[in-house]
């Protein structure tokens, strides 16, 4: 009888310890395509601030979204940090929650329904090698200067996402918001002729070509440019077009039916907090925080100092086939 009692006691203690261990191993599960540069700063800061441990699953953006879709009835993840367009594509996979900091954010970046809370953004920019340029470049119109003929690095908008982003931005900016305006396409034609039949087949070659001096100007996006500037390469300049720049926002969204919804809400609050946004502004070279009340590294530009417009992802997707059709006709006319 005593032996039986002892066995039962050991079993009870074992089960109890297993329960404690399982509880201790519980973690908030974040799935994202965000770079390690971002995660290596943000995740330890969140864990230190809240005591909540985070398991990070990284994959390509499409794979992240697909996993959330396929696991809708029993998700293995709690929250995602993703480009906002994927959330707007179908909000039924996410649980709405409005950050406690929502009213502190610039009006443009406040969430309307809570399905995604904006945290950061990227945008098309012009990278300039100042050693090779004699004019002051402030925007698209300056790229038509005769001195830049054949000195501009640009990709094929039909195959490069960064090149398409610039095409879309050019049309929006030069057409006063109308991407199919005659003035917009007149500019695109003039710009493509400035390339002297040179089209870059790799987005990385664009900014690397400007850094190395192969090209004077490159049509790229801000992340690699900020990385150069963070290294103190003073002959490079990143120009946010004065005619306007279409911001592509990312944010955090809570996975519907997730297991740790309360923790996920705390992550949303942290990501939109002044503390986290300051880390983005000062400690992560390629990150642009959405808050305008935080400190920034000296090489970064505040939203207050740029003509930034939020991308309407649904309108962008709807317009893309027609834009590419007109672009490809023009491309064949100029380059073939």
The 8 nearest C-alpha neighbors of each residue, nearest first, counted from 0:
[[1, 3, 2, 4, 5, 6, 7, 8],
 [2, 0, 4, 3, 5, 6, 7, 8],
 [3, 1, 5, 0, 4, 6, 7, 8],
 [2, 4, 0, 6, 1, 5, 7, 8],
 [5, 3, 1, 7, 2, 6, 8, 0],
 [6, 4, 8, 2, 3, 7, 1, 9],
 [5, 7, 3, 9, 8, 4, 10, 2],
 [6, 8, 10, 4, 5, 9, 11, 3],
 [9, 7, 5, 11, 10, 6, 4, 12],
 [8, 10, 12, 6, 11, 7, 13, 5],
 [11, 9, 7, 13, 8, 12, 6, 14],
 [12, 10, 8, 14, 13, 9, 7, 15],
 [13, 11, 15, 9, 10, 14, 16, 8],
 [12, 14, 10, 16, 15, 11, 9, 17],
 [15, 13, 17, 11, 16, 12, 10, 18],
 [14, 16, 12, 18, 13, 17, 11, 19],
 [15, 17, 19, 13, 18, 14, 12, 20],
 [18, 16, 20, 14, 15, 19, 21, 13],
 [17, 19, 21, 15, 16, 20, 22, 14],
 [18, 20, 16, 22, 17, 21, 23, 15],
 [21, 19, 23, 17, 22, 18, 16, 24],
 [20, 22, 18, 24, 23, 19, 17, 25],
 [21, 23, 19, 25, 20, 24, 18, 17],
 [24, 22, 20, 21, 25, 19, 26, 18],
 [23, 25, 21, 22, 20, 26, 52, 19],
 [26, 24, 22, 23, 21, 27, 52, 20],
 [27, 25, 52, 53, 28, 54, 24, 51],
 [26, 28, 53, 54, 52, 259, 77, 29],
 [29, 27, 54, 76, 77, 53, 55, 26],
 [30, 28, 55, 78, 79, 77, 56, 76],
 [31, 29, 56, 79, 57, 55, 78, 63],
 [32, 30, 57, 80, 33, 79, 81, 63],
 [31, 33, 58, 60, 59, 57, 34, 81],
 [32, 34, 31, 35, 37, 80, 38, 81],
 [35, 33, 36, 37, 32, 38, 57, 31],
 [34, 36, 38, 37, 39, 33, 40, 57],
 [37, 35, 34, 39, 38, 283, 40, 284],
 [38, 36, 35, 34, 39, 40, 41, 283],
 [37, 39, 35, 41, 40, 42, 36, 34],
 [38, 40, 36, 37, 35, 41, 42, 43],
 [41, 39, 38, 37, 42, 43, 44, 36],
 [40, 42, 38, 44, 43, 39, 37, 45],
 [41, 43, 45, 44, 38, 40, 39, 46],
 [44, 42, 46, 45, 41, 47, 40, 39],
 [43, 45, 47, 41, 42, 46, 48, 40],
 [46, 44, 48, 42, 47, 43, 49, 41],
 [47, 45, 50, 43, 51, 49, 44, 48],
 [46, 48, 44, 45, 50, 49, 43, 51],
 [47, 49, 45, 46, 44, 50, 51, 43],
 [50, 48, 51, 46, 47, 45, 265, 52],
 [51, 49, 46, 47, 48, 52, 45, 53],
 [52, 50, 46, 49, 53, 26, 27, 262],
 [51, 53, 26, 46, 27, 50, 54, 25],
 [54, 52, 27, 26, 28, 55, 51, 29],
 [53, 55, 28, 26, 27, 29, 56, 52],
 [54, 56, 29, 30, 28, 53, 57, 31],
 [55, 57, 30, 29, 31, 54, 58, 28],
 [58, 56, 31, 32, 30, 55, 59, 33],
 [59, 57, 32, 63, 62, 60, 31, 56],
 [58, 60, 32, 62, 61, 63, 57, 31],
 [59, 61, 63, 32, 62, 58, 64, 31],
 [60, 62, 64, 63, 59, 65, 58, 85],
 [63, 61, 65, 59, 60, 64, 58, 66],
 [64, 62, 60, 66, 61, 65, 58, 59],
 [63, 65, 67, 61, 62, 66, 68, 60],
 [66, 64, 62, 68, 67, 63, 61, 69],
 [67, 65, 69, 68, 63, 64, 70, 62],
 [66, 68, 64, 70, 65, 69, 71, 63],
 [69, 67, 65, 66, 71, 70, 64, 92],
 [70, 68, 66, 67, 71, 65, 72, 74],
 [71, 69, 74, 67, 73, 68, 72, 66],
 [70, 72, 68, 74, 69, 73, 67, 92],
 [73, 71, 70, 74, 256, 69, 255, 68],
 [74, 72, 70, 71, 75, 256, 257, 258],
 [75, 73, 70, 76, 71, 257, 72, 256],
 [74, 76, 73, 77, 70, 257, 28, 258],
 [77, 75, 28, 74, 78, 29, 257, 30],
 [78, 76, 257, 28, 254, 29, 259, 253],
 [77, 79, 253, 29, 254, 252, 263, 76],
 [78, 80, 30, 252, 29, 31, 251, 81],
 [81, 79, 251, 31, 250, 252, 30, 78],
 [80, 82, 249, 250, 79, 83, 31, 251],
 [83, 81, 249, 84, 85, 248, 250, 80],
 [82, 84, 249, 86, 85, 248, 250, 81],
 [83, 85, 87, 312, 86, 82, 88, 313],
 [86, 84, 88, 83, 87, 82, 64, 89],
 [85, 87, 88, 83, 84, 90, 89, 115],
 [86, 88, 84, 89, 85, 90, 83, 313],
 [87, 89, 85, 86, 84, 90, 313, 312],
 [90, 88, 87, 91, 86, 92, 85, 93],
 [89, 91, 92, 93, 86, 87, 114, 88],
 [92, 90, 93, 89, 255, 94, 86, 114],
 [93, 91, 90, 255, 254, 71, 68, 89],
 [94, 92, 255, 254, 91, 253, 90, 114],
 [93, 95, 255, 253, 254, 114, 96, 92],
 [96, 94, 114, 113, 93, 112, 97, 253],
 [95, 97, 113, 114, 98, 94, 264, 112],
 [96, 98, 113, 99, 101, 95, 110, 116],
 [99, 97, 268, 100, 101, 267, 96, 116],
 [98, 100, 101, 268, 97, 102, 271, 272],
 [101, 99, 98, 103, 102, 271, 272, 268],
 [100, 102, 98, 103, 104, 109, 99, 97],
 [101, 103, 104, 100, 109, 99, 106, 105],
 [104, 102, 100, 101, 105, 290, 109, 106],
 [103, 105, 102, 101, 290, 109, 106, 108],
 [106, 104, 107, 108, 109, 290, 103, 291],
 [105, 107, 109, 108, 104, 102, 103, 110],
 [108, 106, 105, 109, 309, 104, 308, 110],
 [109, 107, 106, 105, 117, 104, 110, 289],
 [110, 108, 106, 101, 107, 104, 111, 105],
 [109, 111, 113, 116, 112, 108, 115, 97],
 [110, 112, 113, 109, 114, 97, 115, 116],
 [111, 113, 114, 110, 95, 97, 96, 115],
 [114, 112, 95, 96, 97, 115, 110, 111],
 [115, 113, 95, 112, 252, 94, 93, 96],
 [114, 116, 252, 113, 251, 250, 117, 110],
 [115, 117, 250, 251, 110, 113, 118, 252],
 [118, 116, 250, 249, 108, 119, 115, 248],
 [117, 119, 250, 289, 271, 249, 288, 270],
 [120, 118, 288, 289, 287, 249, 248, 117],
 [119, 121, 248, 247, 287, 249, 246, 122],
 [122, 120, 247, 246, 221, 248, 287, 222],
 [121, 123, 246, 220, 221, 247, 245, 124],
 [124, 122, 220, 219, 165, 221, 164, 244],
 [125, 123, 220, 239, 219, 238, 221, 122],
 [124, 126, 238, 218, 217, 237, 219, 127],
 [127, 125, 237, 217, 216, 236, 238, 124],
 [128, 126, 216, 236, 235, 129, 215, 125],
 [127, 129, 235, 215, 130, 131, 234, 209],
 [130, 128, 132, 234, 131, 127, 235, 236],
 [131, 129, 128, 132, 234, 215, 133, 235],
 [130, 132, 215, 129, 128, 133, 212, 214],
 [131, 133, 129, 134, 130, 215, 128, 127],
 [134, 132, 131, 135, 129, 130, 146, 136],
 [135, 133, 132, 136, 141, 146, 144, 129],
 [134, 136, 137, 133, 141, 132, 138, 129],
 [137, 135, 141, 138, 134, 142, 238, 127],
 [138, 136, 240, 241, 238, 135, 141, 139],
 [137, 139, 240, 241, 140, 141, 136, 242],
 [138, 140, 141, 142, 240, 242, 137, 169],
 [139, 141, 142, 138, 143, 144, 137, 186],
 [142, 140, 143, 139, 136, 144, 138, 137],
 [143, 141, 139, 140, 144, 147, 190, 138],
 [142, 144, 141, 140, 145, 190, 193, 147],
 [143, 145, 142, 146, 141, 147, 148, 140],
 [146, 144, 147, 148, 143, 193, 142, 149],
 [147, 145, 144, 148, 133, 132, 150, 143],
 [148, 146, 150, 145, 144, 149, 151, 142],
 [149, 147, 193, 145, 150, 146, 194, 195],
 [148, 150, 195, 194, 151, 193, 147, 197],
 [151, 149, 214, 147, 215, 148, 216, 152],
 [152, 150, 216, 217, 149, 194, 214, 215],
 [153, 151, 217, 205, 216, 214, 218, 199],
 [152, 154, 218, 199, 198, 217, 151, 205],
 [155, 153, 199, 162, 198, 200, 156, 159],
 [154, 156, 157, 158, 159, 162, 198, 199],
 [155, 157, 163, 162, 159, 158, 154, 160],
 [158, 156, 155, 159, 323, 163, 327, 160],
 [157, 159, 156, 155, 160, 163, 162, 154],
 [160, 158, 162, 156, 161, 155, 157, 163],
 [161, 159, 163, 162, 164, 158, 156, 157],
 [160, 162, 164, 163, 159, 219, 165, 220],
 [163, 161, 156, 154, 165, 159, 164, 160],
 [164, 162, 156, 166, 160, 165, 161, 167],
 [163, 165, 161, 167, 162, 166, 168, 160],
 [166, 164, 168, 162, 163, 167, 169, 123],
 [165, 167, 163, 169, 168, 164, 170, 162],
 [166, 168, 164, 170, 165, 169, 163, 171],
 [167, 169, 165, 171, 166, 170, 172, 245],
 [170, 168, 166, 172, 171, 167, 173, 165],
 [169, 171, 178, 183, 167, 173, 168, 174],
 [170, 172, 176, 178, 168, 174, 169, 177],
 [173, 171, 169, 175, 174, 242, 170, 243],
 [172, 174, 183, 170, 175, 169, 171, 182],
 [175, 173, 183, 177, 171, 180, 176, 172],
 [176, 174, 172, 173, 177, 171, 178, 183],
 [175, 177, 171, 174, 172, 178, 170, 173],
 [178, 176, 174, 180, 179, 175, 171, 170],
 [179, 177, 170, 171, 180, 174, 176, 183],
 [180, 178, 177, 181, 183, 184, 170, 174],
 [179, 181, 183, 174, 177, 182, 178, 184],
 [180, 182, 184, 183, 185, 179, 174, 186],
 [183, 181, 185, 180, 184, 174, 186, 173],
 [184, 182, 174, 170, 173, 180, 186, 181],
 [183, 185, 187, 186, 181, 182, 188, 180],
 [186, 184, 182, 188, 183, 187, 181, 189],
 [185, 187, 189, 184, 183, 188, 190, 182],
 [188, 186, 184, 190, 189, 185, 191, 183],
 [187, 189, 185, 191, 186, 190, 184, 192],
 [188, 190, 186, 192, 187, 191, 185, 193],
 [189, 191, 187, 193, 192, 188, 186, 143],
 [192, 190, 188, 193, 194, 189, 187, 333],
 [191, 193, 189, 190, 194, 195, 188, 333],
 [194, 192, 148, 190, 191, 195, 149, 189],
 [195, 193, 149, 192, 197, 191, 196, 151],
 [196, 194, 149, 197, 193, 192, 148, 191],
 [197, 195, 194, 334, 198, 192, 333, 149],
 [198, 196, 194, 195, 199, 149, 152, 153],
 [197, 199, 154, 153, 155, 200, 196, 152],
 [200, 198, 154, 153, 201, 152, 197, 205],
 [199, 201, 154, 198, 202, 155, 204, 159],
 [202, 200, 204, 203, 199, 154, 205, 159],
 [201, 203, 205, 204, 154, 161, 159, 200],
 [204, 202, 205, 201, 206, 207, 208, 219],
 [203, 205, 207, 201, 202, 208, 206, 199],
 [204, 206, 208, 203, 152, 202, 217, 207],
 [207, 205, 209, 208, 204, 203, 217, 210],
 [206, 208, 204, 210, 209, 205, 211, 203],
 [207, 209, 213, 211, 205, 206, 210, 204],
 [210, 208, 214, 212, 206, 207, 211, 215],
 [209, 211, 207, 208, 212, 206, 128, 235],
 [212, 210, 208, 209, 213, 207, 214, 206],
 [213, 211, 209, 214, 210, 208, 215, 128],
 [212, 214, 208, 211, 209, 215, 210, 150],
 [215, 213, 209, 150, 212, 208, 216, 151],
 [214, 216, 128, 131, 150, 209, 127, 151],
 [217, 215, 127, 151, 214, 126, 209, 152],
 [216, 218, 152, 126, 205, 151, 125, 206],
 [219, 217, 125, 153, 152, 124, 126, 205],
 [218, 220, 124, 123, 217, 125, 161, 206],
 [221, 219, 123, 124, 122, 222, 161, 223],
 [220, 222, 224, 124, 223, 122, 225, 123],
 [221, 223, 285, 225, 224, 220, 226, 286],
 [224, 222, 226, 225, 221, 227, 285, 220],
 [225, 223, 221, 227, 226, 222, 228, 237],
 [224, 226, 228, 222, 227, 285, 223, 284],
 [225, 227, 223, 229, 224, 284, 228, 285],
 [228, 226, 224, 230, 225, 229, 232, 223],
 [227, 229, 225, 231, 230, 226, 232, 298],
 [228, 230, 226, 231, 227, 225, 284, 298],
 [231, 229, 228, 227, 232, 226, 225, 233],
 [230, 232, 228, 229, 233, 227, 298, 234],
 [233, 231, 228, 230, 234, 235, 227, 229],
 [232, 234, 235, 231, 228, 236, 129, 230],
 [233, 235, 129, 232, 128, 130, 236, 127],
 [236, 234, 128, 233, 127, 129, 232, 237],
 [235, 237, 127, 126, 238, 128, 234, 129],
 [236, 238, 126, 125, 127, 224, 124, 239],
 [239, 237, 125, 124, 240, 126, 236, 137],
 [240, 238, 124, 241, 125, 244, 237, 305],
 [239, 241, 138, 242, 243, 137, 238, 244],
 [240, 242, 138, 243, 137, 306, 239, 305],
 [243, 241, 240, 172, 138, 306, 244, 139],
 [244, 242, 306, 241, 240, 307, 172, 245],
 [245, 243, 307, 308, 240, 246, 306, 168],
 [244, 246, 308, 310, 309, 307, 122, 168],
 [247, 245, 122, 309, 310, 121, 308, 248],
 [246, 248, 121, 120, 310, 122, 245, 309],
 [249, 247, 120, 119, 83, 246, 82, 121],
 [250, 248, 82, 83, 81, 119, 120, 117],
 [249, 251, 117, 118, 116, 80, 81, 115],
 [250, 252, 80, 116, 79, 115, 267, 81],
 [251, 253, 115, 79, 78, 114, 254, 93],
 [254, 252, 78, 94, 93, 77, 263, 255],
 [253, 255, 93, 78, 77, 257, 94, 92],
 [254, 256, 93, 94, 92, 257, 253, 71],
 [257, 255, 254, 258, 74, 73, 72, 71],
 [258, 256, 77, 255, 254, 259, 74, 260],
 [257, 259, 260, 77, 256, 74, 76, 75],
 [260, 258, 262, 261, 257, 77, 263, 27],
 [259, 261, 263, 262, 257, 258, 264, 77],
 [262, 260, 264, 263, 259, 265, 266, 258],
 [261, 263, 265, 264, 259, 260, 266, 27],
 [264, 262, 260, 266, 265, 261, 78, 259],
 [265, 263, 267, 261, 266, 262, 260, 268],
 [264, 266, 262, 268, 263, 267, 269, 261],
 [265, 267, 263, 269, 264, 268, 270, 262],
 [268, 266, 264, 270, 265, 269, 98, 251],
 [269, 267, 265, 98, 266, 271, 270, 99],
 [268, 270, 272, 266, 271, 267, 265, 275],
 [271, 269, 267, 275, 268, 272, 266, 118],
 [270, 272, 268, 269, 118, 100, 267, 276],
 [273, 271, 269, 274, 275, 270, 268, 276],
 [272, 274, 276, 275, 277, 293, 271, 290],
 [275, 273, 277, 272, 276, 278, 269, 271],
 [276, 274, 278, 277, 272, 270, 273, 269],
 [275, 277, 279, 273, 278, 288, 274, 272],
 [278, 276, 280, 293, 274, 279, 275, 294],
 [279, 277, 275, 282, 281, 276, 280, 274],
 [280, 278, 276, 283, 277, 286, 281, 282],
 [279, 281, 295, 277, 278, 288, 296, 294],
 [280, 282, 296, 295, 278, 279, 277, 283],
 [283, 281, 278, 279, 280, 284, 40, 296],
 [282, 284, 279, 286, 285, 281, 37, 36],
 [285, 283, 226, 286, 225, 229, 282, 281],
 [284, 286, 222, 225, 283, 226, 287, 223],
 [287, 285, 279, 283, 284, 288, 280, 119],
 [286, 288, 119, 120, 280, 289, 279, 285],
 [289, 287, 119, 276, 290, 279, 280, 118],
 [288, 290, 119, 118, 291, 287, 108, 120],
 [291, 289, 288, 292, 104, 293, 105, 276],
 [290, 292, 293, 289, 302, 301, 303, 105],
 [293, 291, 290, 294, 273, 277, 104, 103],
 [294, 292, 277, 291, 290, 295, 273, 276],
 [293, 295, 277, 280, 281, 296, 292, 291],
 [296, 294, 280, 281, 299, 297, 293, 277],
 [295, 297, 281, 298, 299, 280, 294, 282],
 [296, 298, 299, 295, 300, 281, 229, 294],
 [299, 297, 296, 228, 229, 300, 225, 295],
 [300, 298, 296, 297, 295, 301, 225, 280],
 [299, 301, 304, 302, 298, 305, 295, 297],
 [302, 300, 303, 304, 291, 299, 305, 295],
 [301, 303, 304, 305, 291, 300, 307, 289],
 [302, 304, 301, 305, 291, 300, 306, 307],
 [305, 303, 302, 301, 300, 306, 307, 239],
 [306, 304, 302, 307, 303, 239, 301, 300],
 [305, 307, 243, 241, 244, 308, 304, 242],
 [306, 308, 244, 305, 243, 245, 246, 309],
 [309, 307, 245, 246, 244, 310, 306, 243],
 [308, 310, 246, 245, 311, 247, 307, 107],
 [311, 309, 245, 312, 246, 247, 308, 315],
 [310, 312, 314, 313, 315, 309, 84, 316],
 [313, 311, 315, 84, 314, 310, 316, 87],
 [312, 314, 316, 315, 311, 317, 84, 88],
 [315, 313, 317, 311, 316, 312, 318, 310],
 [314, 316, 312, 318, 313, 317, 311, 319],
 [317, 315, 313, 319, 314, 318, 312, 320],
 [316, 318, 314, 315, 319, 313, 320, 321],
 [319, 317, 315, 316, 321, 320, 314, 322],
 [318, 320, 322, 316, 321, 317, 323, 315],
 [321, 319, 323, 322, 318, 324, 317, 316],
 [322, 320, 324, 323, 319, 318, 325, 317],
 [323, 321, 319, 325, 324, 320, 326, 318],
 [324, 322, 326, 320, 325, 321, 327, 319],
 [323, 325, 321, 327, 326, 322, 320, 328],
 [326, 324, 328, 322, 323, 327, 329, 321],
 [327, 325, 323, 329, 324, 328, 330, 322],
 [326, 328, 330, 324, 329, 325, 323, 331],
 [329, 327, 325, 331, 326, 330, 332, 324],
 [328, 330, 332, 326, 327, 331, 333, 325],
 [329, 331, 327, 333, 332, 328, 334, 326],
 [332, 330, 335, 328, 334, 329, 333, 327],
 [331, 333, 329, 330, 334, 335, 328, 327],
 [334, 332, 330, 331, 335, 329, 192, 191],
 [333, 335, 331, 330, 196, 332, 197, 329],
 [334, 331, 333, 332, 330, 196, 329, 328]]
